[in-house]
Amino acid sequence: MRVLVTAASKHGATTEIAEAIATALRERGLTVDLTPPAEVAAVEPYDAVILGSGVYAGRWVEEARTFVDRQADSLATRPVWLFSSGPLGDPPKPAEEATDAAPIAERLGARGHRTFAGRLERSEL
């Protein structure tokens, strides 16, 4: 099985989550490509796709939304899982999901969506 893991990240934390997912899948014997959304020409070569995005002001990063728009028809024909990264604090705030995550999941027929806490390195801003 060949899997695409792709994630839009402004400051790198969401990419780190994507890297961890790709590593876990490889350890289970899957063939995994880890590629930023803007660099994915087509999803047809993949049996499944995991798509993630950082969340800013309650929305997915534009690069991820553009990827969905560009690949929606093909994504809807294969298993897709989504993840978001962004809530900060303890407990994470905001507690609600990104406003566009549910519509994207529905549009693609995603099998699941998971939200991970974000990380903010103020020195890197």
Helices and strands as residue ranges (DSSP letters): E 2-8, H 13-27, E 31-34, G 37-39, E 48-56, E 59-60, H 62-75, E 80-85, H 101-108, E 112-116, G 122-124
